[in-house]
Amino acid sequence: MSKLGFKRTEVAGDKTIYAHVLETALGGFVLDTTGLTKGEKIVAGTAFTFDEATRLAKPDQTAPKGLLYEDVVIDDNTSVDIVLRGTVYARRIPAITDELKAKMPQIIFSQSK
C-alpha cells in the first residue's frame, strides 16, 4: 500500500492486450466502486471514463474516455490507469461497439490475433 492509502493488487492477466501504449491519463485515478461488487475483477481493455476534478474513474459503456490499462480487483482505494492513446488487440478485450470505438479515436482497435 502506498503512503497515500491507494491499494494496488497484482492480478495475473491471461494475455497481452496492448500492442502499444502511447499515453495514459496523467496522475492515475481511484476506482469509483459505486454500483460495483468488491472482490470482482475488471479486465484490462474495459471501457472507462474518469473525472479530472475528483480523480475517480469507473467503467462506462456510454461515453468512455479510454480503456483500463490492466486487470484490477474491485476494492476501496484501488488505483487504476486509463489508456488514452495506443493500439489494443480488439479480439482480446471485452466487446466494444463501433459507436464506442468512435468516441475513443486515439485508440486503434487492431484485429490481429
GUNU-173690 format. One record per atom (N, C-alpha, C): residue number from 1; residue in one letter; atom name; x, y, z. Coordinates in pm, 1 decimal. Layout:
! residues N
<site num="NUM" residu="A" atome="CA" east="X" north="Y" up="Z"/>
...
***
This chain:
! residues 113
<site num="1" residu="M" atome="N" east="86.0" north="-116.8" up="0.0"/>
<site num="1" residu="M" atome="CA" east="0.0" north="0.0" up="0.0"/>
<site num="1" residu="M" atome="C" east="90.5" north="122.9" up="0.0"/>
<site num="2" residu="S" atome="N" east="53.1" north="223.6" up="-75.3"/>
<site num="2" residu="S" atome="CA" east="132.3" north="345.2" up="-81.6"/>
<site num="2" residu="S" atome="C" east="103.1" north="434.1" up="38.3"/>
<site num="3" residu="K" atome="N" east="182.5" north="537.3" up="55.6"/>
<site num="3" residu="K" atome="CA" east="165.5" north="629.6" up="166.8"/>
<site num="3" residu="K" atome="C" east="34.6" north="707.3" up="158.0"/>
<site num="4" residu="L" atome="N" east="-22.8" north="717.3" up="38.6"/>
<site num="4" residu="L" atome="CA" east="-147.8" north="790.2" up="21.0"/>
<site num="4" residu="L" atome="C" east="-269.8" north="704.0" up="48.2"/>
<site num="5" residu="G" atome="N" east="-250.9" north="577.6" up="72.5"/>
<site num="5" residu="G" atome="CA" east="-362.4" north="490.2" up="103.1"/>
<site num="5" residu="G" atome="C" east="-421.9" north="417.3" up="-15.7"/>
<site num="6" residu="F" atome="N" east="-360.8" north="430.7" up="-133.3"/>
<site num="6" residu="F" atome="CA" east="-411.3" north="360.7" up="-250.4"/>
<site num="6" residu="F" atome="C" east="-371.9" north="214.1" up="-242.0"/>
<site num="7" residu="K" atome="N" east="-457.1" north="127.3" up="-295.3"/>
<site num="7" residu="K" atome="CA" east="-428.0" north="-14.9" up="-298.9"/>
<site num="7" residu="K" atome="C" east="-398.4" north="-56.0" up="-441.1"/>
<site num="8" residu="R" atome="N" east="-301.8" north="-142.2" up="-456.3"/>
<site num="8" residu="R" atome="CA" east="-270.4" north="-197.6" up="-586.6"/>
<site num="8" residu="R" atome="C" east="-258.9" north="-348.0" up="-567.7"/>
<site num="9" residu="T" atome="N" east="-345.2" north="-422.9" up="-633.7"/>
<site num="9" residu="T" atome="CA" east="-345.3" north="-567.7" up="-623.3"/>
<site num="9" residu="T" atome="C" east="-296.4" north="-625.6" up="-754.4"/>
<site num="10" residu="E" atome="N" east="-194.6" north="-709.2" up="-748.1"/>
<site num="10" residu="E" atome="CA" east="-144.9" north="-774.4" up="-868.5"/>
<site num="10" residu="E" atome="C" east="-244.2" north="-882.2" up="-910.8"/>
<site num="11" residu="V" atome="N" east="-286.9" north="-876.2" up="-1035.4"/>
<site num="11" residu="V" atome="CA" east="-380.9" north="-973.9" up="-1089.4"/>
<site num="11" residu="V" atome="C" east="-317.6" north="-1032.9" up="-1213.6"/>
<site num="12" residu="A" atome="N" east="-301.6" north="-1162.0" up="-1214.1"/>
<site num="12" residu="A" atome="CA" east="-238.2" north="-1227.3" up="-1328.7"/>
<site num="12" residu="A" atome="C" east="-332.2" north="-1224.1" up="-1448.2"/>
<site num="13" residu="G" atome="N" east="-290.2" north="-1155.1" up="-1553.9"/>
<site num="13" residu="G" atome="CA" east="-370.4" north="-1149.4" up="-1675.7"/>
<site num="13" residu="G" atome="C" east="-344.5" north="-1271.4" up="-1762.7"/>
<site num="14" residu="D" atome="N" east="-440.5" north="-1307.8" up="-1842.2"/>
<site num="14" residu="D" atome="CA" east="-427.8" north="-1426.2" up="-1926.2"/>
<site num="14" residu="D" atome="C" east="-345.3" north="-1399.5" up="-2051.3"/>
<site num="15" residu="K" atome="N" east="-350.0" north="-1276.9" up="-2101.7"/>
<site num="15" residu="K" atome="CA" east="-283.2" north="-1249.4" up="-2228.1"/>
<site num="15" residu="K" atome="C" east="-251.8" north="-1100.9" up="-2240.6"/>
<site num="16" residu="T" atome="N" east="-159.7" north="-1070.3" up="-2329.6"/>
<site num="16" residu="T" atome="CA" east="-125.1" north="-931.9" up="-2358.6"/>
<site num="16" residu="T" atome="C" east="-236.2" north="-872.7" up="-2444.5"/>
<site num="17" residu="I" atome="N" east="-286.8" north="-755.8" up="-2404.5"/>
<site num="17" residu="I" atome="CA" east="-394.6" north="-697.3" up="-2484.9"/>
<site num="17" residu="I" atome="C" east="-352.0" north="-572.0" up="-2559.5"/>
<site num="18" residu="Y" atome="N" east="-241.1" north="-509.9" up="-2518.2"/>
<site num="18" residu="Y" atome="CA" east="-195.4" north="-387.4" up="-2584.6"/>
<site num="18" residu="Y" atome="C" east="-72.6" north="-415.7" up="-2669.9"/>
<site num="19" residu="A" atome="N" east="-77.2" north="-374.5" up="-2796.1"/>
<site num="19" residu="A" atome="CA" east="40.2" north="-381.4" up="-2881.6"/>
<site num="19" residu="A" atome="C" east="131.5" north="-263.8" up="-2850.6"/>
<site num="20" residu="H" atome="N" east="70.7" north="-145.5" up="-2827.4"/>
<site num="20" residu="H" atome="CA" east="145.0" north="-23.6" up="-2794.5"/>
<site num="20" residu="H" atome="C" east="58.5" north="63.6" up="-2704.5"/>
<site num="21" residu="V" atome="N" east="119.4" north="120.7" up="-2602.4"/>
<site num="21" residu="V" atome="CA" east="52.4" north="221.1" up="-2520.7"/>
<site num="21" residu="V" atome="C" east="132.6" north="348.7" up="-2536.0"/>
<site num="22" residu="L" atome="N" east="70.3" north="450.2" up="-2593.4"/>
<site num="22" residu="L" atome="CA" east="138.9" north="576.3" up="-2618.7"/>
<site num="22" residu="L" atome="C" east="111.3" north="681.2" up="-2511.9"/>
<site num="23" residu="E" atome="N" east="-5.9" north="674.1" up="-2449.1"/>
<site num="23" residu="E" atome="CA" east="-39.4" north="775.0" up="-2348.3"/>
<site num="23" residu="E" atome="C" east="-145.4" north="721.1" up="-2253.3"/>
<site num="24" residu="T" atome="N" east="-124.6" north="748.0" up="-2125.2"/>
<site num="24" residu="T" atome="CA" east="-226.9" north="719.5" up="-2024.9"/>
<site num="24" residu="T" atome="C" east="-267.8" north="852.2" up="-1963.1"/>
<site num="25" residu="A" atome="N" east="-384.0" north="855.3" up="-1900.7"/>
<site num="25" residu="A" atome="CA" east="-430.0" north="976.9" up="-1833.1"/>
<site num="25" residu="A" atome="C" east="-332.3" north="1006.3" up="-1719.3"/>
<site num="26" residu="L" atome="N" east="-286.2" north="1128.5" up="-1711.0"/>
<site num="26" residu="L" atome="CA" east="-184.7" north="1165.7" up="-1613.2"/>
<site num="26" residu="L" atome="C" east="-234.3" north="1154.7" up="-1469.5"/>
<site num="27" residu="G" atome="N" east="-148.2" north="1105.0" up="-1384.6"/>
<site num="27" residu="G" atome="CA" east="-175.7" north="1106.0" up="-1241.4"/>
<site num="27" residu="G" atome="C" east="-246.3" north="984.4" up="-1187.1"/>
<site num="28" residu="G" atome="N" east="-305.1" north="904.7" up="-1272.9"/>
<site num="28" residu="G" atome="CA" east="-378.8" north="789.8" up="-1223.4"/>
<site num="28" residu="G" atome="C" east="-508.5" north="830.4" up="-1154.8"/>
<site num="29" residu="F" atome="N" east="-590.4" north="733.3" up="-1127.3"/>
<site num="29" residu="F" atome="CA" east="-722.3" north="758.5" up="-1069.0"/>
<site num="29" residu="F" atome="C" east="-753.7" north="652.0" up="-966.7"/>
<site num="30" residu="V" atome="N" east="-853.4" north="678.2" up="-884.5"/>
<site num="30" residu="V" atome="CA" east="-905.0" north="581.5" up="-788.9"/>
<site num="30" residu="V" atome="C" east="-1034.1" north="525.8" up="-847.7"/>
<site num="31" residu="L" atome="N" east="-1050.9" north="395.6" up="-837.3"/>
<site num="31" residu="L" atome="CA" east="-1170.2" north="330.2" up="-888.9"/>
<site num="31" residu="L" atome="C" east="-1292.1" north="372.2" up="-808.4"/>
<site num="32" residu="D" atome="N" east="-1393.4" north="423.7" up="-877.2"/>
<site num="32" residu="D" atome="CA" east="-1521.5" north="457.4" up="-815.3"/>
<site num="32" residu="D" atome="C" east="-1598.1" north="326.0" up="-802.8"/>
<site num="33" residu="T" atome="N" east="-1617.6" north="278.7" up="-679.8"/>
<site num="33" residu="T" atome="CA" east="-1679.3" north="147.7" up="-657.1"/>
<site num="33" residu="T" atome="C" east="-1831.6" north="152.6" up="-649.1"/>
<site num="34" residu="T" atome="N" east="-1890.1" north="269.7" up="-672.0"/>
<site num="34" residu="T" atome="CA" east="-2035.9" north="282.6" up="-668.0"/>
<site num="34" residu="T" atome="C" east="-2100.2" north="185.1" up="-766.3"/>
<site num="35" residu="G" atome="N" east="-2187.0" north="98.5" up="-716.3"/>
<site num="35" residu="G" atome="CA" east="-2256.6" north="2.7" up="-800.7"/>
<site num="35" residu="G" atome="C" east="-2174.7" north="-119.2" up="-840.0"/>
<site num="36" residu="L" atome="N" east="-2050.0" north="-127.9" up="-793.3"/>
<site num="36" residu="L" atome="CA" east="-1964.0" north="-241.2" up="-824.8"/>
<site num="36" residu="L" atome="C" east="-1955.1" north="-334.0" up="-703.9"/>
<site num="37" residu="T" atome="N" east="-1921.9" north="-460.0" up="-726.2"/>
<site num="37" residu="T" atome="CA" east="-1912.4" north="-558.5" up="-619.0"/>
<site num="37" residu="T" atome="C" east="-1766.1" north="-580.7" up="-581.3"/>
<site num="38" residu="K" atome="N" east="-1734.4" north="-552.9" up="-456.5"/>
<site num="38" residu="K" atome="CA" east="-1597.0" north="-572.2" up="-409.2"/>
<site num="38" residu="K" atome="C" east="-1555.1" north="-717.5" up="-426.4"/>
<site num="39" residu="G" atome="N" east="-1429.3" north="-734.2" up="-466.8"/>
<site num="39" residu="G" atome="CA" east="-1374.0" north="-867.2" up="-486.9"/>
<site num="39" residu="G" atome="C" east="-1383.3" north="-916.8" up="-629.3"/>
<site num="40" residu="E" atome="N" east="-1472.1" north="-858.1" up="-709.5"/>
<site num="40" residu="E" atome="CA" east="-1481.7" north="-897.7" up="-850.4"/>
<site num="40" residu="E" atome="C" east="-1368.2" north="-834.4" up="-929.5"/>
<site num="41" residu="K" atome="N" east="-1339.5" north="-891.4" up="-1043.5"/>
<site num="41" residu="K" atome="CA" east="-1230.5" north="-843.9" up="-1128.4"/>
<site num="41" residu="K" atome="C" east="-1285.9" north="-766.4" up="-1247.2"/>
<site num="42" residu="I" atome="N" east="-1219.6" north="-656.3" up="-1280.4"/>
<site num="42" residu="I" atome="CA" east="-1248.4" north="-582.1" up="-1403.3"/>
<site num="42" residu="I" atome="C" east="-1127.9" north="-605.7" up="-1493.3"/>
<site num="43" residu="V" atome="N" east="-1152.2" north="-654.0" up="-1613.7"/>
<site num="43" residu="V" atome="CA" east="-1041.7" north="-691.1" up="-1702.0"/>
<site num="43" residu="V" atome="C" east="-988.3" north="-571.7" up="-1781.2"/>
<site num="44" residu="A" atome="N" east="-860.0" north="-580.7" up="-1811.0"/>
<site num="44" residu="A" atome="CA" east="-794.0" north="-479.0" up="-1892.9"/>
<site num="44" residu="A" atome="C" east="-866.8" north="-465.7" up="-2025.4"/>
<site num="45" residu="G" atome="N" east="-874.1" north="-343.1" up="-2076.0"/>
<site num="45" residu="G" atome="CA" east="-941.5" north="-317.8" up="-2202.5"/>
<site num="45" residu="G" atome="C" east="-1087.2" north="-279.8" up="-2186.3"/>
<site num="46" residu="T" atome="N" east="-1137.2" north="-281.2" up="-2062.3"/>
<site num="46" residu="T" atome="CA" east="-1274.4" north="-238.8" up="-2036.5"/>
<site num="46" residu="T" atome="C" east="-1284.3" north="-88.3" up="-2060.0"/>
<site num="47" residu="A" atome="N" east="-1391.9" north="-44.4" up="-2124.1"/>
<site num="47" residu="A" atome="CA" east="-1413.4" north="98.5" up="-2149.0"/>
<site num="47" residu="A" atome="C" east="-1434.3" north="171.2" up="-2015.4"/>
<site num="48" residu="F" atome="N" east="-1364.5" north="285.1" up="-1998.0"/>
<site num="48" residu="F" atome="CA" east="-1368.0" north="360.6" up="-1873.1"/>
<site num="48" residu="F" atome="C" east="-1384.7" north="508.8" up="-1899.7"/>
<site num="49" residu="T" atome="N" east="-1438.7" north="577.5" up="-1801.2"/>
<site num="49" residu="T" atome="CA" east="-1441.8" north="722.4" up="-1800.1"/>
<site num="49" residu="T" atome="C" east="-1378.9" north="767.7" up="-1669.4"/>
<site num="50" residu="F" atome="N" east="-1343.3" north="895.0" up="-1661.8"/>
<site num="50" residu="F" atome="CA" east="-1282.3" north="947.1" up="-1540.2"/>
<site num="50" residu="F" atome="C" east="-1315.9" north="1094.1" up="-1524.3"/>
<site num="51" residu="D" atome="N" east="-1301.8" north="1141.8" up="-1401.4"/>
<site num="51" residu="D" atome="CA" east="-1329.0" north="1281.0" up="-1368.8"/>
<site num="51" residu="D" atome="C" east="-1199.5" north="1342.6" up="-1317.3"/>
<site num="52" residu="E" atome="N" east="-1147.0" north="1439.4" up="-1390.4"/>
<site num="52" residu="E" atome="CA" east="-1020.6" north="1505.7" up="-1353.7"/>
<site num="52" residu="E" atome="C" east="-1029.6" north="1575.3" up="-1218.2"/>
<site num="53" residu="A" atome="N" east="-1146.6" north="1631.3" up="-1186.0"/>
<site num="53" residu="A" atome="CA" east="-1162.3" north="1707.0" up="-1061.0"/>
<site num="53" residu="A" atome="C" east="-1163.8" north="1616.0" up="-938.3"/>
<site num="54" residu="T" atome="N" east="-1236.6" north="1504.1" up="-946.4"/>
<site num="54" residu="T" atome="CA" east="-1248.2" north="1414.9" up="-830.9"/>
<site num="54" residu="T" atome="C" east="-1141.8" north="1306.0" up="-830.3"/>
<site num="55" residu="R" atome="N" east="-1075.3" north="1283.4" up="-944.7"/>
<site num="55" residu="R" atome="CA" east="-974.2" north="1178.9" up="-963.9"/>
<site num="55" residu="R" atome="C" east="-1034.6" north="1039.2" up="-948.4"/>
<site num="56" residu="L" atome="N" east="-1163.5" north="1026.3" up="-982.4"/>
<site num="56" residu="L" atome="CA" east="-1231.8" north="897.6" up="-979.1"/>
<site num="56" residu="L" atome="C" east="-1252.8" north="846.4" up="-1121.4"/>
<site num="57" residu="A" atome="N" east="-1245.6" north="715.1" up="-1137.3"/>
<site num="57" residu="A" atome="CA" east="-1268.2" north="651.6" up="-1267.7"/>
<site num="57" residu="A" atome="C" east="-1362.3" north="533.7" up="-1248.6"/>
<site num="58" residu="K" atome="N" east="-1440.0" north="504.8" up="-1353.8"/>
<site num="58" residu="K" atome="CA" east="-1533.9" north="393.1" up="-1345.1"/>
<site num="58" residu="K" atome="C" east="-1560.5" north="336.3" up="-1484.0"/>
<site num="59" residu="P" atome="N" east="-1603.0" north="208.8" up="-1489.9"/>
<site num="59" residu="P" atome="CA" east="-1639.2" north="150.4" up="-1618.6"/>
<site num="59" residu="P" atome="C" east="-1754.4" north="229.9" up="-1678.8"/>
<site num="60" residu="D" atome="N" east="-1750.6" north="248.3" up="-1811.6"/>
<site num="60" residu="D" atome="CA" east="-1853.5" north="328.9" up="-1877.3"/>
<site num="60" residu="D" atome="C" east="-1875.8" north="278.0" up="-2018.6"/>
<site num="61" residu="Q" atome="N" east="-1994.2" north="227.1" up="-2044.2"/>
<site num="61" residu="Q" atome="CA" east="-2030.2" north="176.5" up="-2176.2"/>
<site num="61" residu="Q" atome="C" east="-2111.1" north="277.3" up="-2257.6"/>
<site num="62" residu="T" atome="N" east="-2114.7" north="404.2" up="-2214.6"/>
<site num="62" residu="T" atome="CA" east="-2189.5" north="504.8" up="-2290.1"/>
<site num="62" residu="T" atome="C" east="-2101.8" north="618.0" up="-2341.8"/>
<site num="63" residu="A" atome="N" east="-2012.3" north="668.8" up="-2260.4"/>
<site num="63" residu="A" atome="CA" east="-1926.0" north="780.1" up="-2301.7"/>
<site num="63" residu="A" atome="C" east="-1784.2" north="760.9" up="-2248.3"/>
<site num="64" residu="P" atome="N" east="-1714.8" north="653.2" up="-2291.1"/>
<site num="64" residu="P" atome="CA" east="-1581.0" north="626.2" up="-2238.0"/>
<site num="64" residu="P" atome="C" east="-1478.1" north="726.4" up="-2288.1"/>
<site num="65" residu="K" atome="N" east="-1375.2" north="745.1" up="-2206.9"/>
<site num="65" residu="K" atome="CA" east="-1263.4" north="832.0" up="-2244.5"/>
<site num="65" residu="K" atome="C" east="-1139.3" north="749.9" up="-2277.5"/>
<site num="66" residu="G" atome="N" east="-1140.6" north="622.3" up="-2240.6"/>
<site num="66" residu="G" atome="CA" east="-1025.6" north="536.7" up="-2265.3"/>
<site num="66" residu="G" atome="C" east="-1052.8" north="394.8" up="-2219.8"/>
<site num="67" residu="L" atome="N" east="-944.9" north="315.2" up="-2213.8"/>
<site num="67" residu="L" atome="CA" east="-954.8" north="174.6" up="-2175.9"/>
<site num="67" residu="L" atome="C" east="-870.3" north="148.0" up="-2051.7"/>
<site num="68" residu="L" atome="N" east="-918.3" north="59.5" up="-1967.5"/>
<site num="68" residu="L" atome="CA" east="-845.4" north="20.3" up="-1847.9"/>
<site num="68" residu="L" atome="C" east="-713.8" north="-44.6" up="-1889.6"/>
<site num="69" residu="Y" atome="N" east="-603.3" north="-1.7" up="-1826.5"/>
<site num="69" residu="Y" atome="CA" east="-470.0" north="-49.4" up="-1864.6"/>
<site num="69" residu="Y" atome="C" east="-444.4" north="-194.2" up="-1823.3"/>
<site num="70" residu="E" atome="N" east="-482.2" north="-229.6" up="-1701.1"/>
<site num="70" residu="E" atome="CA" east="-456.0" north="-364.6" up="-1653.5"/>
<site num="70" residu="E" atome="C" east="-572.1" north="-413.8" up="-1567.3"/>
<site num="71" residu="D" atome="N" east="-582.7" north="-544.9" up="-1553.2"/>
<site num="71" residu="D" atome="CA" east="-687.0" north="-604.3" up="-1470.1"/>
<site num="71" residu="D" atome="C" east="-678.2" north="-548.4" up="-1327.8"/>
<site num="72" residu="V" atome="N" east="-795.2" north="-527.0" up="-1264.9"/>
<site num="72" residu="V" atome="CA" east="-798.6" north="-484.0" up="-1125.0"/>
<site num="72" residu="V" atome="C" east="-907.3" north="-561.0" up="-1051.0"/>
<site num="73" residu="V" atome="N" east="-885.5" north="-576.3" up="-921.7"/>
<site num="73" residu="V" atome="CA" east="-986.4" north="-634.5" up="-834.0"/>
<site num="73" residu="V" atome="C" east="-1054.5" north="-518.1" up="-763.7"/>
<site num="74" residu="I" atome="N" east="-1186.9" north="-516.8" up="-763.3"/>
<site num="74" residu="I" atome="CA" east="-1263.4" north="-406.7" up="-704.6"/>
<site num="74" residu="I" atome="C" east="-1245.8" north="-406.4" up="-553.5"/>
<site num="75" residu="D" atome="N" east="-1200.3" north="-291.7" up="-501.3"/>
<site num="75" residu="D" atome="CA" east="-1181.6" north="-272.8" up="-357.9"/>
<site num="75" residu="D" atome="C" east="-1175.1" north="-122.0" up="-332.6"/>
<site num="76" residu="D" atome="N" east="-1180.2" north="-82.2" up="-207.8"/>
<site num="76" residu="D" atome="CA" east="-1168.9" north="58.8" up="-173.1"/>
<site num="76" residu="D" atome="C" east="-1029.0" north="108.6" up="-209.2"/>
<site num="77" residu="N" atome="N" east="-1020.3" north="230.2" up="-258.5"/>
<site num="77" residu="N" atome="CA" east="-894.2" north="297.1" up="-291.3"/>
<site num="77" residu="N" atome="C" east="-807.6" north="222.6" up="-392.0"/>
<site num="78" residu="T" atome="N" east="-869.8" north="151.2" up="-485.3"/>
<site num="78" residu="T" atome="CA" east="-795.4" north="80.8" up="-588.9"/>
<site num="78" residu="T" atome="C" east="-749.1" north="179.4" up="-694.8"/>
<site num="79" residu="S" atome="N" east="-620.8" north="178.4" up="-723.3"/>
<site num="79" residu="S" atome="CA" east="-562.0" north="267.1" up="-823.6"/>
<site num="79" residu="S" atome="C" east="-579.8" north="206.7" up="-963.0"/>
<site num="80" residu="V" atome="N" east="-621.0" north="289.8" up="-1059.9"/>
<site num="80" residu="V" atome="CA" east="-636.4" north="243.8" up="-1198.3"/>
<site num="80" residu="V" atome="C" east="-570.5" north="343.3" up="-1293.7"/>
<site num="81" residu="D" atome="N" east="-522.5" north="290.8" up="-1405.3"/>
<site num="81" residu="D" atome="CA" east="-466.3" north="372.8" up="-1511.9"/>
<site num="81" residu="D" atome="C" east="-552.2" north="355.2" up="-1635.7"/>
<site num="82" residu="I" atome="N" east="-574.4" north="466.2" up="-1706.9"/>
<site num="82" residu="I" atome="CA" east="-659.4" north="465.4" up="-1825.3"/>
<site num="82" residu="I" atome="C" east="-575.6" north="499.1" up="-1948.0"/>
<site num="83" residu="V" atome="N" east="-580.9" north="411.9" up="-2048.9"/>
<site num="83" residu="V" atome="CA" east="-508.6" north="433.1" up="-2174.1"/>
<site num="83" residu="V" atome="C" east="-590.2" north="526.9" up="-2262.0"/>
<site num="84" residu="L" atome="N" east="-525.8" north="635.8" up="-2304.8"/>
<site num="84" residu="L" atome="CA" east="-590.9" north="733.9" up="-2391.9"/>
<site num="84" residu="L" atome="C" east="-550.0" north="717.2" up="-2538.1"/>
<site num="85" residu="R" atome="N" east="-422.6" north="676.4" up="-2560.3"/>
<site num="85" residu="R" atome="CA" east="-371.7" north="659.1" up="-2696.5"/>
<site num="85" residu="R" atome="C" east="-291.0" north="531.1" up="-2702.8"/>
<site num="86" residu="G" atome="N" east="-315.1" north="452.7" up="-2806.9"/>
<site num="86" residu="G" atome="CA" east="-239.2" north="330.6" up="-2824.8"/>
<site num="86" residu="G" atome="C" east="-310.5" north="234.9" up="-2917.7"/>
<site num="87" residu="T" atome="N" east="-257.4" north="111.9" up="-2922.4"/>
<site num="87" residu="T" atome="CA" east="-314.6" north="6.3" up="-3005.4"/>
<site num="87" residu="T" atome="C" east="-348.2" north="-112.2" up="-2916.4"/>
<site num="88" residu="V" atome="N" east="-471.5" north="-158.3" up="-2927.7"/>
<site num="88" residu="V" atome="CA" east="-519.2" north="-271.4" up="-2848.3"/>
<site num="88" residu="V" atome="C" east="-561.1" north="-383.2" up="-2943.3"/>
<site num="89" residu="Y" atome="N" east="-538.8" north="-509.1" up="-2900.1"/>
<site num="89" residu="Y" atome="CA" east="-587.4" north="-623.3" up="-2975.8"/>
<site num="89" residu="Y" atome="C" east="-735.9" north="-637.5" up="-2944.9"/>
<site num="90" residu="A" atome="N" east="-821.1" north="-596.7" up="-3035.6"/>
<site num="90" residu="A" atome="CA" east="-965.5" north="-589.3" up="-3011.7"/>
<site num="90" residu="A" atome="C" east="-1028.0" north="-724.5" up="-2978.2"/>
<site num="91" residu="R" atome="N" east="-970.1" north="-832.7" up="-3027.9"/>
<site num="91" residu="R" atome="CA" east="-1025.9" north="-965.6" up="-3002.5"/>
<site num="91" residu="R" atome="C" east="-997.0" north="-1015.8" up="-2860.6"/>
<site num="92" residu="R" atome="N" east="-910.4" north="-944.8" up="-2788.2"/>
<site num="92" residu="R" atome="CA" east="-869.6" north="-989.7" up="-2654.9"/>
<site num="92" residu="R" atome="C" east="-932.3" north="-908.9" up="-2541.3"/>
<site num="93" residu="I" atome="N" east="-1018.3" north="-814.5" up="-2575.5"/>
<site num="93" residu="I" atome="CA" east="-1080.5" north="-730.4" up="-2473.7"/>
<site num="93" residu="I" atome="C" east="-1231.8" north="-750.9" up="-2475.2"/>
<site num="94" residu="P" atome="N" east="-1302.2" north="-703.0" up="-2371.5"/>
<site num="94" residu="P" atome="CA" east="-1448.6" north="-710.3" up="-2374.7"/>
<site num="94" residu="P" atome="C" east="-1501.9" north="-638.9" up="-2499.2"/>
<site num="95" residu="A" atome="N" east="-1610.2" north="-688.7" up="-2553.1"/>
<site num="95" residu="A" atome="CA" east="-1668.0" north="-632.8" up="-2675.4"/>
<site num="95" residu="A" atome="C" east="-1701.2" north="-484.9" up="-2659.2"/>
<site num="96" residu="I" atome="N" east="-1662.7" north="-406.4" up="-2758.8"/>
<site num="96" residu="I" atome="CA" east="-1691.6" north="-263.1" up="-2762.1"/>
<site num="96" residu="I" atome="C" east="-1755.9" north="-233.0" up="-2896.2"/>
<site num="97" residu="T" atome="N" east="-1867.4" north="-163.4" up="-2894.1"/>
<site num="97" residu="T" atome="CA" east="-1939.1" north="-133.2" up="-3018.2"/>
<site num="97" residu="T" atome="C" east="-1860.7" north="-34.0" up="-3103.3"/>
<site num="98" residu="D" atome="N" east="-1894.0" north="-29.1" up="-3231.5"/>
<site num="98" residu="D" atome="CA" east="-1831.2" north="67.8" up="-3321.3"/>
<site num="98" residu="D" atome="C" east="-1859.7" north="210.6" up="-3275.8"/>
<site num="99" residu="E" atome="N" east="-1977.6" north="232.3" up="-3220.3"/>
<site num="99" residu="E" atome="CA" east="-2014.3" north="365.4" up="-3169.9"/>
<site num="99" residu="E" atome="C" east="-1920.3" north="407.6" up="-3056.2"/>
<site num="100" residu="L" atome="N" east="-1888.6" north="315.7" up="-2965.9"/>
<site num="100" residu="L" atome="CA" east="-1797.0" north="347.3" up="-2856.5"/>
<site num="100" residu="L" atome="C" east="-1654.6" north="365.8" up="-2906.2"/>
<site num="101" residu="K" atome="N" east="-1614.5" north="283.6" up="-3001.7"/>
<site num="101" residu="K" atome="CA" east="-1481.1" north="298.1" up="-3059.9"/>
<site num="101" residu="K" atome="C" east="-1464.3" north="437.6" up="-3119.8"/>
<site num="102" residu="A" atome="N" east="-1569.4" north="488.9" up="-3182.4"/>
<site num="102" residu="A" atome="CA" east="-1564.1" north="622.3" up="-3243.4"/>
<site num="102" residu="A" atome="C" east="-1543.0" north="731.4" up="-3138.2"/>
<site num="103" residu="K" atome="N" east="-1582.0" north="705.2" up="-3014.1"/>
<site num="103" residu="K" atome="CA" east="-1564.3" north="803.5" up="-2906.1"/>
<site num="103" residu="K" atome="C" east="-1423.2" north="801.7" up="-2849.5"/>
<site num="104" residu="M" atome="N" east="-1343.2" north="704.7" up="-2893.3"/>
<site num="104" residu="M" atome="CA" east="-1203.3" north="694.1" up="-2849.9"/>
<site num="104" residu="M" atome="C" east="-1114.0" north="689.7" up="-2974.6"/>
<site num="105" residu="P" atome="N" east="-1108.6" north="799.6" up="-3050.4"/>
<site num="105" residu="P" atome="CA" east="-1039.0" north="797.7" up="-3179.6"/>
<site num="105" residu="P" atome="C" east="-887.6" north="780.5" up="-3170.3"/>
<site num="106" residu="Q" atome="N" east="-829.7" north="800.3" up="-3054.0"/>
<site num="106" residu="Q" atome="CA" east="-684.7" north="787.5" up="-3038.8"/>
<site num="106" residu="Q" atome="C" east="-641.7" north="643.6" up="-3008.5"/>
<site num="107" residu="I" atome="N" east="-740.0" north="554.1" up="-2997.3"/>
<site num="107" residu="I" atome="CA" east="-708.8" north="413.5" up="-2973.7"/>
<site num="107" residu="I" atome="C" east="-737.0" north="335.7" up="-3100.9"/>
<site num="108" residu="I" atome="N" east="-637.1" north="258.4" up="-3143.2"/>
<site num="108" residu="I" atome="CA" east="-652.1" north="174.4" up="-3261.4"/>
<site num="108" residu="I" atome="C" east="-693.4" north="36.0" up="-3213.6"/>
<site num="109" residu="F" atome="N" east="-802.2" north="-15.2" up="-3268.6"/>
<site num="109" residu="F" atome="CA" east="-855.4" north="-146.6" up="-3233.2"/>
<site num="109" residu="F" atome="C" east="-811.3" north="-245.3" up="-3340.2"/>
<site num="110" residu="S" atome="N" east="-694.6" north="-307.3" up="-3318.9"/>
<site num="110" residu="S" atome="CA" east="-636.7" north="-399.2" up="-3416.3"/>
<site num="110" residu="S" atome="C" east="-710.7" north="-531.4" up="-3416.5"/>
<site num="111" residu="Q" atome="N" east="-728.7" north="-587.7" up="-3534.8"/>
<site num="111" residu="Q" atome="CA" east="-793.4" north="-718.3" up="-3548.0"/>
<site num="111" residu="Q" atome="C" east="-690.6" north="-832.1" up="-3551.3"/>
<site num="112" residu="S" atome="N" east="-563.6" north="-798.7" up="-3531.6"/>
<site num="112" residu="S" atome="CA" east="-459.8" north="-902.4" up="-3524.2"/>
<site num="112" residu="S" atome="C" east="-487.3" north="-992.7" up="-3406.9"/>
<site num="113" residu="K" atome="N" east="-438.7" north="-1115.7" up="-3415.2"/>
<site num="113" residu="K" atome="CA" east="-457.4" north="-1210.8" up="-3305.6"/>
<site num="113" residu="K" atome="C" east="-340.5" north="-1197.2" up="-3215.1"/>
***
